[in-house]
């Protein structure tokens, strides 16, 4: 892709007042966008409009406004990782995923803010500012969740239809849930990762945040290698069997919303059974005994920053987590975590193909910034907010968070559906079917220009 970092358009374009207004709004939100790629967006939008006029659209992604978490290389822009410690040298080429969506006609709005080095689930960033949750008045100081905090905020503000983030321990699902959006974590390596900075090579995967399943499915199709795609739906899938786990540590409003959602599924004809998610307990036991895999892999990916004595430029909370991982690391910890992970994943593969694990996405709604003043409170909130999403990440389970209601203060609540590794397409079809049936809805979303792409619920048989 030609570089547009200079801000100078490379061709004559008819001004688009709507797009110009969105870009101006994005520029006014530096807490959400680390970099607005205005010239590139105008160029891509103009090209898309020309194709539409000439009847040669590239497909459902053509003209879709997207943003990229600032871990992805975009030619001509620096990849900051949300840190002051990274290079400011412009990338020489687009990340593979960026190039693939550009080829499908997507319009790149810019690069979104994140927790520094994607290393907390609360979405805070002292370097570029912490995005405030757009669902609430700014005076309420509610967090978006993270680490893909800017990604969720960009969609919630209507600045793009879909945001591309990463999900290591819940970094797409958590902010989607706290902002009342859809957040999809794909199986690892479903999408190309060249040109993407990774915190945890074992666990990192690309995730999508949007207000509509049609957009998530269209981007999933565009990003997935043809050779790796699942077989298309040739007829009804086997009806899903939901296994519901209502964690006893959920806040009452979250628990009540999850139970209501399960009852709505039953009323719609789906099978829902109460069953503890054994893998949740098994993974948590592993973490309690041996520490977290993401913590240990972070020592390799960013620990050198501490070793260089650059902690003054590092978010203190990131430094504290690195020190804790270093303190807990033992010669056998990594070996044990990897071995147990493979064993648990093998057990998941033996499950019936229609099993869907249903749980809350987070145990509580969006926290307030003031609740994180001390290191102790910050790390306790971080552990808690990731507690229900980390097991799926550890076992490389595709998972999606869908909005299922709000608490008495209007804070969104999300439910997480997850399936064993590699069953992404089944999960996406299921979520689209539930959306079509009105079993969940995003209360506010950008202009719907792809509503006709919404899949039919007939892809599923009912019991």
C-alpha positions as CSV (number, residue, x, y, z in Angstrom):
1,X,0.0,0.0,0.0
2,X,1.3,3.5,-0.8
3,X,2.1,5.6,2.2
4,X,-0.3,8.3,3.2
5,X,1.6,9.3,6.3
6,X,2.2,12.8,5.0
7,X,-1.5,13.5,5.1
8,X,-1.5,14.5,1.4
9,X,-4.1,12.7,-0.8
10,X,-2.6,11.0,-3.8
11,X,-5.6,11.6,-6.1
12,X,-8.4,14.1,-6.7
13,X,-11.3,13.2,-4.5
14,X,-14.8,14.5,-4.0
15,X,-15.2,15.6,-0.4
16,X,-17.3,13.4,1.8
17,X,-18.8,15.6,4.6
18,X,-19.9,12.6,6.6
19,X,-16.4,11.0,6.6
20,X,-14.7,14.3,7.2
21,X,-17.0,14.8,10.2
22,X,-16.0,11.4,11.6
23,X,-12.3,12.0,11.0
24,X,-12.6,15.4,12.8
25,X,-14.3,13.7,15.7
26,X,-11.6,11.0,15.9
27,X,-8.9,13.7,15.9
28,X,-10.6,15.3,18.9
29,X,-10.4,12.0,20.8
30,X,-6.7,11.3,21.3
31,X,-7.5,9.1,24.2
32,X,-9.3,6.8,21.6
33,X,-7.1,7.2,18.5
34,X,-3.3,7.4,18.8
35,X,-3.2,8.1,15.1
36,X,-6.0,9.2,12.6
37,X,-5.1,8.1,9.1
38,X,-7.3,10.8,7.4
39,X,-5.6,10.9,4.0
40,X,-5.6,7.2,3.7
41,X,-9.3,7.0,4.8
42,X,-10.4,9.6,2.2
43,X,-8.4,7.8,-0.5
44,X,-9.9,4.4,0.3
45,X,-13.4,5.8,0.7
46,X,-13.3,7.6,-2.6
47,X,-12.1,4.4,-4.4
48,X,-14.9,2.4,-2.7
49,X,-17.5,5.0,-3.8
50,X,-16.2,4.9,-7.4
51,X,-16.5,1.1,-7.4
52,X,-20.0,1.3,-6.1
53,X,-21.0,3.8,-8.8
54,X,-19.5,1.5,-11.5
55,X,-21.2,-1.6,-10.1
56,X,-18.0,-3.4,-9.3
57,X,-18.1,-3.7,-5.5
58,X,-15.5,-5.9,-3.9
59,X,-18.0,-7.4,-1.5
60,X,-19.5,-6.7,1.9
61,X,-16.3,-5.3,3.4
62,X,-16.0,-2.7,0.6
63,X,-16.4,0.7,2.2
64,X,-16.6,-0.6,5.7
65,X,-14.9,1.8,8.1
66,X,-12.4,0.0,10.3
67,X,-9.8,0.9,13.0
68,X,-6.7,-1.0,14.0
69,X,-5.3,-1.4,17.5
70,X,-1.9,0.2,17.6
71,X,-0.1,-3.2,17.6
72,X,-0.6,-3.6,13.8
73,X,1.8,-2.1,11.3
74,X,0.3,0.3,8.9
75,X,2.8,1.6,6.3
76,X,4.0,5.1,7.0
77,X,2.9,5.1,10.6
78,X,4.8,4.2,13.8
79,X,3.5,1.2,15.8
80,X,3.5,2.5,19.4
81,X,2.0,-0.5,21.3
82,X,0.6,2.3,23.5
83,X,4.1,3.0,25.0
84,X,6.7,5.7,25.1
85,X,9.4,3.1,24.9
86,X,8.8,1.9,21.3
87,X,10.4,3.1,18.2
88,X,8.8,6.0,16.3
89,X,10.1,4.7,13.0
90,X,7.3,4.4,10.4
91,X,6.4,0.9,9.4
92,X,7.7,0.0,5.9
93,X,4.7,-2.2,5.1
94,X,1.2,-3.1,6.2
95,X,0.6,-6.0,8.5
96,X,-0.8,-9.0,6.6
97,X,-4.3,-8.5,8.1
98,X,-4.3,-4.8,7.3
99,X,-3.3,-5.5,3.7
100,X,-5.9,-8.2,3.4
101,X,-8.8,-5.9,4.5
102,X,-7.5,-3.1,2.4
103,X,-7.6,-5.4,-0.6
104,X,-11.2,-6.2,0.3
105,X,-12.1,-2.5,0.2
106,X,-12.1,-1.5,3.9
107,X,-11.5,2.1,4.9
108,X,-8.9,2.6,7.5
109,X,-9.8,5.4,10.0
110,X,-6.8,5.1,12.2
111,X,-4.9,3.3,15.0
112,X,-6.6,3.0,18.4
113,X,-5.3,3.3,21.9
114,X,-4.7,0.4,24.3
115,X,-3.3,-0.6,27.6
116,X,0.5,-0.2,27.3
117,X,1.9,-3.3,25.6
118,X,-1.7,-4.8,25.8
119,X,-0.8,-5.8,29.4
120,X,-4.0,-5.1,31.4
121,X,-7.6,-5.8,31.1
122,X,-8.9,-2.5,32.4
123,X,-7.8,-0.3,29.4
124,X,-5.8,2.3,31.3
125,X,-2.9,4.1,29.6
126,X,-1.0,6.9,31.3
127,X,0.9,7.7,28.1
128,X,-1.8,8.5,25.6
129,X,-4.7,8.9,28.1
130,X,-7.3,6.4,29.3
131,X,-10.3,6.1,27.0
132,X,-13.5,6.8,28.9
133,X,-16.5,4.5,28.3
134,X,-18.8,6.3,25.7
135,X,-21.9,4.6,27.1
136,X,-21.7,7.0,30.1
137,X,-21.3,10.7,30.5
138,X,-17.6,11.6,30.7
139,X,-18.2,12.9,34.3
140,X,-18.8,9.3,35.4
141,X,-15.3,8.3,34.6
142,X,-16.1,4.7,33.7
143,X,-13.6,2.5,32.0
144,X,-13.9,0.7,28.7
145,X,-11.9,-2.3,29.7
146,X,-8.9,-3.5,27.8
147,X,-6.6,-4.0,26.5
148,X,-8.4,-3.0,23.3
149,X,-10.0,0.0,25.0
150,X,-9.7,2.4,22.1
151,X,-11.1,-0.2,19.7
152,X,-14.3,-0.5,21.7
153,X,-14.6,3.2,22.3
154,X,-14.2,3.9,18.5
155,X,-17.1,1.6,17.7
156,X,-19.3,2.8,20.6
157,X,-18.7,6.4,19.4
158,X,-19.8,5.4,15.9
159,X,-16.4,6.4,14.4
160,X,-16.1,3.0,12.7
161,X,-18.3,0.0,12.1
162,X,-15.7,-2.5,13.2
163,X,-12.5,-2.3,15.2
164,X,-9.7,-4.9,14.9
165,X,-8.0,-5.6,18.2
166,X,-6.1,-8.5,19.8
167,X,-7.2,-10.9,22.5
168,X,-4.7,-12.5,24.8
169,X,-6.7,-13.0,28.0
170,X,-10.0,-11.3,27.1
171,X,-8.7,-8.1,25.5
172,X,-11.5,-7.9,22.9
173,X,-14.3,-9.6,24.8
174,X,-14.0,-7.5,28.0
175,X,-14.2,-4.0,26.4
176,X,-16.9,-5.2,24.1
177,X,-19.0,-6.4,27.1
178,X,-18.3,-3.2,29.1
179,X,-19.3,-1.0,26.1
180,X,-22.4,-3.0,25.1
181,X,-20.9,-4.4,21.9
182,X,-20.1,-7.7,20.2
183,X,-16.5,-9.0,20.7
184,X,-15.2,-12.0,18.9
185,X,-12.0,-13.9,19.8
186,X,-10.9,-16.1,16.9
187,X,-8.9,-19.3,17.3
188,X,-5.2,-18.6,17.2
189,X,-3.8,-18.2,13.7
190,X,-7.2,-18.2,12.1
191,X,-6.1,-14.8,10.8
192,X,-2.6,-13.8,9.5
193,X,-0.4,-12.3,12.2
194,X,2.6,-11.1,10.2
195,X,3.3,-7.5,11.1
196,X,1.4,-7.7,14.4
197,X,3.3,-7.1,17.7
198,X,2.5,-9.9,20.1
199,X,2.6,-9.9,23.9
200,X,2.2,-13.6,24.3
201,X,3.0,-15.7,21.2
202,X,1.2,-18.7,22.5
203,X,-2.1,-16.9,23.4
204,X,-2.4,-13.8,21.3
205,X,-5.0,-13.8,18.5
206,X,-6.8,-11.2,16.5
207,X,-10.3,-10.2,17.6
208,X,-13.1,-8.1,16.2
209,X,-15.4,-5.6,17.9
210,X,-18.6,-4.3,16.2
211,X,-22.3,-3.6,16.7
212,X,-23.5,-6.2,14.2
213,X,-22.8,-9.8,13.5
214,X,-23.0,-9.1,9.7
215,X,-19.9,-7.0,9.9
216,X,-18.0,-9.5,12.1
217,X,-18.8,-12.3,9.7
218,X,-17.8,-10.3,6.6
219,X,-14.5,-9.4,8.1
220,X,-13.9,-12.9,9.3
221,X,-14.4,-14.1,5.8
222,X,-12.1,-11.5,4.4
223,X,-9.3,-12.3,6.9
224,X,-9.4,-16.0,6.9
225,X,-7.2,-17.9,4.5
226,X,-9.3,-19.8,1.9
227,X,-7.4,-23.0,2.6
228,X,-8.2,-22.7,6.4
229,X,-11.8,-21.8,6.1
230,X,-14.4,-24.2,7.6
231,X,-16.8,-25.8,5.2
232,X,-19.7,-23.4,4.5
233,X,-23.1,-24.0,5.9
234,X,-24.6,-26.6,3.5
235,X,-27.7,-27.2,5.6
236,X,-28.8,-26.8,9.2
237,X,-26.1,-27.2,11.9
238,X,-26.9,-29.5,14.7
239,X,-28.8,-27.5,17.3
240,X,-26.4,-26.2,20.0
241,X,-26.4,-27.5,23.5
242,X,-25.6,-24.6,25.9
243,X,-23.8,-25.5,29.2
244,X,-24.6,-22.6,31.6
245,X,-22.2,-21.8,34.4
246,X,-23.5,-19.0,36.7
247,X,-20.3,-18.2,38.7
248,X,-21.1,-17.5,42.4
249,X,-18.8,-14.5,42.4
250,X,-20.9,-12.6,39.8
251,X,-22.4,-9.3,40.9
252,X,-26.1,-9.7,41.4
253,X,-27.1,-7.6,38.3
254,X,-24.7,-9.7,36.1
255,X,-26.0,-13.0,37.5
256,X,-29.7,-11.9,37.0
257,X,-29.0,-10.8,33.4
258,X,-27.2,-14.1,32.6
259,X,-30.1,-16.2,34.0
260,X,-32.7,-14.1,32.0
261,X,-30.6,-14.6,28.8
262,X,-30.6,-18.4,29.4
263,X,-34.3,-18.4,30.0
264,X,-34.8,-16.5,26.7
265,X,-32.7,-19.2,24.9
266,X,-34.9,-21.9,26.4
267,X,-38.1,-20.0,25.4
268,X,-36.7,-19.8,21.8
269,X,-36.3,-23.6,21.7
270,X,-32.6,-24.0,22.6
271,X,-31.3,-26.6,25.0
272,X,-29.7,-25.0,28.1
273,X,-28.3,-27.1,31.0
274,X,-26.7,-25.9,34.2
275,X,-23.3,-27.4,34.3
276,X,-20.1,-26.2,35.9
277,X,-17.4,-25.4,33.4
278,X,-14.6,-27.8,34.6
279,X,-12.0,-26.2,32.3
280,X,-12.6,-22.8,34.1
281,X,-11.7,-24.4,37.5
282,X,-8.8,-26.4,36.0
283,X,-7.2,-23.3,34.4
284,X,-7.7,-21.2,37.5
285,X,-6.1,-23.9,39.7
286,X,-3.1,-24.0,37.3
287,X,-2.7,-20.2,37.5
288,X,-3.0,-20.2,41.3
289,X,-0.2,-22.8,41.6
290,X,2.1,-21.9,38.7
291,X,1.4,-18.3,37.7
292,X,0.0,-17.2,34.3
293,X,1.4,-18.1,30.9
294,X,0.9,-14.5,29.6
295,X,2.9,-13.2,32.5
296,X,5.9,-15.4,31.8
297,X,5.8,-14.7,28.0
298,X,5.5,-11.0,28.7
299,X,8.9,-11.3,30.4
300,X,10.3,-12.2,27.0
301,X,8.3,-9.7,25.0
302,X,8.7,-6.6,27.2
303,X,10.9,-7.6,30.1
304,X,13.9,-6.2,28.4
305,X,12.5,-2.7,28.9
306,X,12.8,-3.2,32.6
307,X,16.3,-4.7,32.2
308,X,17.4,-1.6,30.4
309,X,16.5,0.6,33.4
310,X,13.7,2.4,31.5
311,X,11.1,1.9,34.1
312,X,10.6,5.6,34.4
313,X,8.9,5.6,31.0
314,X,6.9,2.4,31.7
315,X,3.4,2.3,33.1
316,X,4.1,1.4,36.8
317,X,1.3,-1.2,36.7
318,X,3.0,-2.9,33.8
319,X,6.3,-3.0,35.7
320,X,4.6,-4.4,38.8
321,X,3.0,-7.2,36.8
322,X,6.4,-8.0,35.2
323,X,8.1,-8.1,38.6
324,X,5.4,-10.4,39.9
325,X,5.8,-12.8,37.0
326,X,9.5,-12.8,37.5
327,X,9.1,-13.6,41.2
328,X,6.8,-16.5,40.5
329,X,8.7,-18.0,37.6
330,X,10.2,-21.4,38.4
331,X,12.2,-23.8,36.2
332,X,9.2,-26.1,35.8
333,X,6.3,-23.5,35.7
334,X,6.4,-22.9,31.9
335,X,6.8,-26.6,31.1
336,X,3.9,-27.5,33.4
337,X,1.6,-24.8,32.0
338,X,2.2,-25.8,28.4
339,X,1.8,-29.5,29.1
340,X,-1.4,-29.1,31.0
341,X,-2.7,-26.7,28.4
342,X,-2.3,-29.3,25.6
343,X,-4.0,-31.9,27.8
344,X,-7.0,-29.8,28.5
345,X,-7.3,-28.8,24.9
346,X,-7.2,-32.5,23.9
347,X,-10.1,-33.1,26.3
348,X,-12.1,-30.3,24.8
349,X,-11.7,-31.8,21.3
350,X,-13.5,-34.9,22.5
351,X,-16.7,-32.9,23.2
352,X,-19.7,-33.0,21.0
353,X,-19.4,-30.5,18.2
354,X,-22.6,-28.7,19.2
355,X,-21.5,-27.9,22.8
356,X,-21.4,-24.2,23.7
357,X,-20.2,-22.9,27.0
358,X,-22.3,-20.1,28.3
359,X,-21.1,-17.7,31.1
360,X,-20.9,-14.1,31.9
361,X,-18.1,-12.2,30.1
362,X,-17.1,-10.2,33.2
363,X,-18.2,-10.7,36.8
364,X,-19.0,-7.0,37.1
365,X,-19.9,-4.0,34.8
366,X,-17.5,-1.2,33.9
367,X,-15.5,-0.1,36.9
368,X,-14.8,3.6,37.7
369,X,-11.3,5.0,37.4
370,X,-11.4,6.1,41.1
371,X,-11.6,2.5,42.1
372,X,-8.1,1.8,40.9
373,X,-6.1,4.4,42.9
374,X,-3.9,1.9,44.7
375,X,-1.7,-0.8,43.1
376,X,-3.5,-3.4,45.3
377,X,-7.0,-2.3,44.0
378,X,-5.8,-2.0,40.4
379,X,-4.3,-5.6,40.3
380,X,-7.3,-7.0,42.1
381,X,-9.7,-5.5,39.6
382,X,-7.5,-6.6,36.7
383,X,-7.5,-10.2,37.9
384,X,-11.2,-10.2,38.5
385,X,-12.3,-8.6,35.2
386,X,-10.3,-11.2,33.2
387,X,-11.2,-14.1,35.4
388,X,-14.0,-15.5,33.1
389,X,-12.2,-14.8,29.8
390,X,-8.7,-16.1,30.5
391,X,-9.6,-19.8,30.5
392,X,-11.0,-19.6,26.9
393,X,-7.8,-17.8,25.8
394,X,-5.6,-20.3,27.6
395,X,-7.3,-23.2,25.7
396,X,-7.5,-21.3,22.4
397,X,-11.3,-21.4,22.3
398,X,-13.1,-19.1,19.9
399,X,-15.4,-17.0,22.0
400,X,-17.9,-14.2,21.5
401,X,-19.3,-11.7,24.0
402,X,-22.8,-10.5,23.3
403,X,-24.8,-7.8,25.1
404,X,-27.6,-9.1,27.3
405,X,-28.7,-6.2,29.4
406,X,-27.8,-3.4,31.7
407,X,-27.7,-2.9,35.5
408,X,-29.7,-0.3,37.4
409,X,-27.1,2.4,36.5
410,X,-27.2,1.6,32.8
411,X,-23.9,-0.2,32.7
412,X,-23.8,-2.9,29.9
413,X,-23.6,-6.6,30.8
414,X,-22.2,-9.2,28.4
415,X,-22.6,-13.0,28.1
416,X,-19.7,-15.1,26.7
417,X,-20.3,-18.1,24.4
418,X,-17.2,-20.2,23.7
419,X,-16.5,-23.5,21.9
420,X,-13.5,-25.7,21.5
421,X,-10.6,-24.6,19.3
422,X,-11.3,-24.4,15.5
423,X,-15.1,-24.3,15.7
424,X,-15.2,-20.6,14.8
425,X,-17.6,-20.7,12.0
426,X,-20.2,-22.7,14.1
427,X,-19.9,-20.0,16.8
428,X,-20.3,-17.2,14.3
429,X,-23.4,-18.8,12.7
430,X,-24.9,-19.3,16.2
431,X,-24.3,-15.7,17.3
432,X,-25.8,-14.5,14.0
433,X,-28.8,-16.7,14.5
434,X,-29.4,-15.4,18.0
435,X,-29.1,-11.9,16.8
436,X,-31.6,-12.6,14.0
437,X,-34.0,-14.0,16.6
438,X,-33.7,-10.8,18.7
439,X,-32.2,-12.7,21.6
440,X,-29.6,-9.9,22.0
441,X,-29.2,-6.5,20.4
442,X,-26.7,-3.7,20.5
443,X,-28.7,-0.7,21.7
444,X,-26.9,1.8,19.4
445,X,-24.7,1.2,16.4
446,X,-23.3,3.0,13.4
447,X,-25.4,3.4,10.2
448,X,-26.5,0.0,9.0
449,X,-25.3,-0.3,5.4
450,X,-24.9,-4.1,5.4
451,X,-28.1,-5.1,7.1
452,X,-29.0,-7.3,4.1
453,X,-26.0,-9.4,4.9
454,X,-27.4,-10.6,8.2
455,X,-27.4,-14.4,8.1
456,X,-30.6,-16.4,8.5
457,X,-31.5,-18.3,11.7
458,X,-32.4,-21.2,9.4
459,X,-28.8,-22.3,9.5
460,X,-29.7,-24.0,12.8
461,X,-32.2,-26.8,13.4
462,X,-34.3,-26.5,16.6
463,X,-35.1,-29.2,19.1
